[in-house]
């Protein structure tokens, strides 16, 4: 019996050590990440670091932030915002539910920041056993929401069945700047989460609907990539349409998905692969969606 107790105690110590080690590794992963701010207008900034791009709007009496990247970066993000204004961050908006945009929710919510998202985002985060429940959005909406700030307002618009089923595009008040979330990956194959309500045609339709509301001077904060304009966004949609047709013709020819991957896409798309969505994964996404 004594040996069993010793073994259980040792196992507990090993488990705790492993857990602390994993936490330390997760933290150290972000030690060298620098949060950089780029000013887009008198009131709007884009912050880059690790994960999805952040948008910041400086209101008359408070600060609004779009997306939160990862929890270990919360202090650095707060410091970056503090260098821009003395106003307090009061509101965090999620463009969708993926962790590289929402992992930091809880850290900001514990500071009293109100987290806002579309209904489906809150539902998916609530279903995720690994998500810190303090970060579940406390304010949710369906199709659209207006956030008043002084005499102006931020506009949040839901676009379903695109990247996910909870995508939101944010129009910043009194500026010609928007945050597109992951409806925009700059010059790279996009992640279309077919398992979370996303679809290829929905992605095309949603982006096209937003582009129709923009002009040549609109500045777009993409989910991933550098500051962009509507021509950059249209280039993404053109790529999706063309590569989908390439894959459709392979299907008509009778190729299996494995054979399609082996053949590959036209050489013109070689530079669109990246770490998360390679050409292979993009072809598989198109096959599965069809």
Buried (B, 14 or more C-beta within 10 A) or exposed (E): EEEEEEEEEEEEEEEEEEEEEEEEEEEEEBEEBEBEBBEBBEBBBBBBBBBBBBBBBBBEEBBBBBBBBBBBBBEBBBEBBEEBBEBEBBBBBBBBBBBBBBBBBBBBBEEEBBBBBBBBBBBBBEEEEEBBEEBBBEEBBEEEBEBEBEEBBBBBBBBBBBBBBBBBBBBBBBBBBBBBBBBBBBBBBBBBBBEBBBBBEBBBBBBEEBBEEBEEEBBBBBBBBEBBBBEBBBEBBEBBEBBBEBBEEBBEEEBEBEEBBEEBBEEEBEEBBBEEBBBBBBBBBBBEBE
